[in-house]
Amino acid sequence: MTTAATPLPGPIDPPTRLLMGPGPINPYPSVLRSMSAPLVGQYDPFMTATMAETQALYRAVWRTDNDATVLVDGTSRAGIEAALVSLIRPGDRVLVPVFGRFGHLLAEIAERALAEVHTIEVPWGQVFPTSVLAEAVARVRPVVVALVQGDTSTTMNQPLDGIGEICARHGAMLYTDATASLCGNPFEADAWGVDAATAGLQKCLGGPSGSSPLTLSERAVEVVRSRPRVEAGIREDDDPLGAEFIRSNYFDLGMILDYWGPRRLNHHTEATSMLYAARECARLHLAEGHEAVLARHRLAGEAMLAGVRALGLETFGDLGHRMHNVLAVHIPSEVPGDAVRTELLEDFGIEIGTSFGPLHGRVWRIGTMGFNARRDAVLTTLAALGAVLARHRPHDGLAAPASEAVAAATAVYDGAGA
Ligand SMILES: Cc1ncc(COP(=O)(O)O)c(C=O)c1O
């Protein structure tokens, strides 16, 4: 047997990193602690009470009264797929405004759900003016508009206020991917008329990836409920069985709602440790205060911006529409971008990112989110980045000392009295 010759690995022992990229980030310590809490059975009263408690916490996070506020087990993409496959019937027209990689992802998932997909695009680094979205909705007459809020690939944040109303006026539902933006930037599910929204834990919510918070308006629930199907084996005689059922079992939001709702109808086995993590992320957010968390992200983003500018780096994209929690900066042409990231990781234990597609190798993305939207994390990152940059451009007169970057960021914090 070959297995006898394979040495048994030791217990898992990852290096300590400061994760300052576009996510995942270092979770809040209490989120990690919550994940080692004892497991209980699927229908233990503690379990069902914790599920209900978590739903209530996420209603406050999403700023909604939506009863249908749950977690989808899986990474953020699981939430996206559940929302789109449940809302889109084959042949439905879906409008996807694309301003980065994650818009393309929504189009790809809508296409797999057999939608008639219509895309509009702006160059990466920009967002859509409301008037352009309004014109496209009126022209395409979609059943669903699928729009990313914060596209992490470009770091841009699409304004959503008013878009729900435009969609409703034309009979369309608005779905939003708020994976990267939720809790670091304003999001108002009810006030903005959002019909469906999904997120992940590994950005501003400050948890690990693996759970996707999701909320559905009553209108969206009606669509899901109009496509009923309960699995054989647990189906009751009076359970309706339509022909237009949702073409995924795992991501059938009707069945997921029945599992989270009063029927507690068996579906998957809820990922208990992820439920604890998601609960703790939301609990921490609300304990600190919604506005306070947004302000902390805004301040960390401004401090990072001041710091990278002090280093002589140029930012990417329309700064007026950037997310607070992640900043893209151009990699100077004379600097080896990947070598800088490797040195940051190996010498300082700090991770920053690059981006995808047309921006791969052209920008670094530096995140300040969740637990890491902190003064010390910002200053440490700037000090390290300045030190590494100085190695690569010692004589060109562009590289300011790391201390200037730290001073610029410190001034932002001190100016805010933080
Ligand atoms: C805006 C956005 N949407 C979707 C995803 C996919 O998330 P996940 O990797 O958790 O499935 C990401 C991941 O970075 C993201 O930033």
The ligand as an SDF file (V2000), in Angstrom:
LIG
                    3D

 16 16  0  0  0  0  0  0  0  0999 V2000
  -18.0650   41.1170   -5.2830 C   0  0  0  0  0  0  0  0  0  0  0  0
  -17.7890   39.6600   -5.1370 C   0  0  0  0  0  0  0  0  0  0  0  0
  -18.7320   38.7870   -5.5040 N   0  0  0  0  0  0  0  0  0  0  0  0
  -18.5500   37.4610   -5.3880 C   0  0  0  0  0  0  0  0  0  0  0  0
  -17.3750   36.9510   -4.8890 C   0  0  0  0  0  0  0  0  0  0  0  0
  -17.2130   35.4630   -4.7910 C   0  0  0  0  0  0  0  0  0  0  0  0
  -17.1180   35.1460   -3.4590 O   0  0  0  0  0  0  0  0  0  0  0  0
  -16.6970   33.6970   -2.9060 P   0  0  0  0  0  0  0  0  0  0  0  0
  -15.2730   33.5370   -3.3040 O   0  0  0  0  0  0  0  0  0  0  0  0
  -16.8910   33.8390   -1.4340 O   0  0  0  0  0  0  0  0  0  0  0  0
  -17.5930   32.6930   -3.5120 O   0  0  0  0  0  0  0  0  0  0  0  0
  -16.3620   37.8160   -4.4860 C   0  0  0  0  0  0  0  0  0  0  0  0
  -15.0880   37.3030   -3.9640 C   0  0  0  0  0  0  0  0  0  0  0  0
  -14.1340   37.9850   -3.8030 O   0  0  0  0  0  0  0  0  0  0  0  0
  -16.5890   39.1970   -4.6050 C   0  0  0  0  0  0  0  0  0  0  0  0
  -15.6500   40.0750   -4.2360 O   0  0  0  0  0  0  0  0  0  0  0  0
  1  2  1  0
  2  3  1  0
  2 15  2  0
  3  4  2  0
  4  5  1  0
  5  6  1  0
  5 12  2  0
  6  7  1  0
  7  8  1  0
  8  9  2  0
  8 10  1  0
  8 11  1  0
 12 13  1  0
 12 15  1  0
 13 14  2  0
 15 16  1  0
M  END
$$$$
